[in-house]
Amino acid sequence: MQTRTVNISLPTPLLRQVDLAAKREYATRSDFIRSALIQKITTTNRWRDIMTYGKKMGKRAGIKSEADVYRIVEEYRQEKHADSSSN
């Protein structure tokens, strides 16, 4: 893998935390930061995909607003409560 060097500025307390965490994982500072960036990017992409899918499914279900979501959830809870009360 081709690499490039970048310079970033971090507050001293954060850098101390990075160094301590890297030491606990037996990693270099660079490896730790690289891993943290990969994890952040992966998580962000996954959430974006989940949100995109949710919007698509919501549109397909006719949900047009957050108010619709709250209404549907409340209706579902009331149905569940009614079902459990009748048993």
C-alpha positions as CSV (number, residue, x, y, z in Angstrom):
1,M,0.0,0.0,0.0
2,Q,1.4,3.4,-1.0
3,T,1.4,5.8,1.9
4,R,1.8,9.6,2.3
5,T,2.8,11.5,5.4
6,V,0.3,14.1,6.7
7,N,0.7,16.6,9.6
8,I,-2.2,17.2,12.0
9,S,-2.5,19.3,15.1
10,L,-4.0,17.7,18.2
11,P,-4.5,19.2,21.6
12,T,-1.9,17.8,24.0
13,P,-4.4,16.0,26.3
14,L,-5.8,14.2,23.2
15,L,-2.4,13.2,22.0
16,R,-1.6,11.8,25.5
17,Q,-4.8,9.7,25.2
18,V,-3.8,8.5,21.7
19,D,-0.4,7.5,22.9
20,L,-1.7,5.7,25.9
21,A,-4.3,3.8,23.9
22,A,-1.8,2.9,21.3
23,K,0.6,1.6,24.0
24,R,-2.2,-0.5,25.4
25,E,-2.8,-2.0,22.0
26,Y,0.9,-2.5,21.3
27,A,0.6,-0.2,18.3
28,T,2.5,2.7,17.1
29,R,0.9,6.1,17.1
30,S,0.5,6.0,13.3
31,D,-1.0,2.6,13.3
32,F,-3.5,3.5,16.1
33,I,-4.6,6.7,14.3
34,R,-4.8,4.9,11.0
35,S,-7.0,2.2,12.5
36,A,-9.2,4.8,14.2
37,L,-9.7,6.6,10.9
38,I,-10.6,3.4,9.1
39,Q,-13.1,2.5,11.8
40,K,-14.6,6.0,11.7
41,I,-15.0,6.0,7.9
42,T,-16.4,2.4,8.0
43,T,-18.9,3.3,10.7
44,T,-20.0,6.5,8.9
45,N,-20.5,4.7,5.6
46,R,-22.5,1.9,7.3
47,W,-24.8,4.5,9.0
48,R,-25.2,6.4,5.7
49,D,-26.2,3.1,4.0
50,I,-28.7,2.3,6.8
51,M,-30.2,5.8,6.7
52,T,-30.5,5.6,2.9
53,Y,-32.2,2.2,3.1
54,G,-34.5,3.5,5.9
55,K,-35.6,6.5,3.8
56,K,-36.2,4.2,0.8
57,M,-38.4,1.8,2.9
58,G,-40.2,4.7,4.6
59,K,-41.0,6.2,1.2
60,R,-42.2,2.9,0.0
61,A,-44.4,2.6,3.1
62,G,-45.9,6.1,2.6
63,I,-44.1,7.7,5.5
64,K,-43.6,11.4,4.8
65,S,-42.4,12.8,8.1
66,E,-41.1,12.1,11.5
67,A,-44.7,12.6,12.8
68,D,-45.7,9.6,10.7
69,V,-43.0,7.5,12.3
70,Y,-44.1,8.5,15.8
71,R,-47.7,7.8,14.9
72,I,-46.9,4.3,13.5
73,V,-44.7,3.4,16.5
74,E,-47.5,4.6,18.9
75,E,-50.1,2.6,17.1
76,Y,-47.9,-0.5,17.2
77,R,-47.3,-0.1,20.9
78,Q,-51.0,0.3,21.6
79,E,-51.7,-2.9,19.5
80,K,-49.0,-4.8,21.4
81,H,-50.4,-3.5,24.7
82,A,-53.9,-4.5,23.8
83,D,-52.7,-8.0,22.7
84,S,-50.8,-8.6,26.0
85,S,-53.8,-7.3,28.0
86,S,-56.2,-9.7,26.4
87,N,-54.1,-12.8,27.4
